[in-house]
Amino acid sequence: MNDLTWKEFEKVEMRVGTVLDVQDFPEARNPSYKLTIDFGDEIGVKKSSTQITSLYKKEELLGRQIIAVINFPKKQIANSISECLVLGAVNDDEVTLLQPNKKTKNGIRIL
């Protein structure tokens, strides 16, 4: 494993956002949802594709706060553009979302 410097880590923009919309994403190679996420006034709304269908139903994701990296380049996934990377703990095909344990302001930076 390579060590990461603090300066390198500071470049990663992990932010809190709230899920505004969840759609099925049948065009994706693996079972996925398309999320629309509000990161607050400064950052705005971003879209992401997430492989979290094994542990989460669409209804339980609406209004949920999540943590995502917002400064990766956009990535095309099937017929959609993912603008951020939603973070989760990965165990085979199960992904458990990382999220604040208390309601917080959208856009708050994670360090």
Buried (B, 14 or more C-beta within 10 A) or exposed (E): EEEEEEEEEEEBBBBBBBBBBBBEBEEBEEEBBBBBBBBBEEBBBBBBBBBBBEEBEBEEBEEBBBBBBBEEEEEEBEEBEBBBBBBBEEEEEEBEBBBEEEEEEBBBEBE
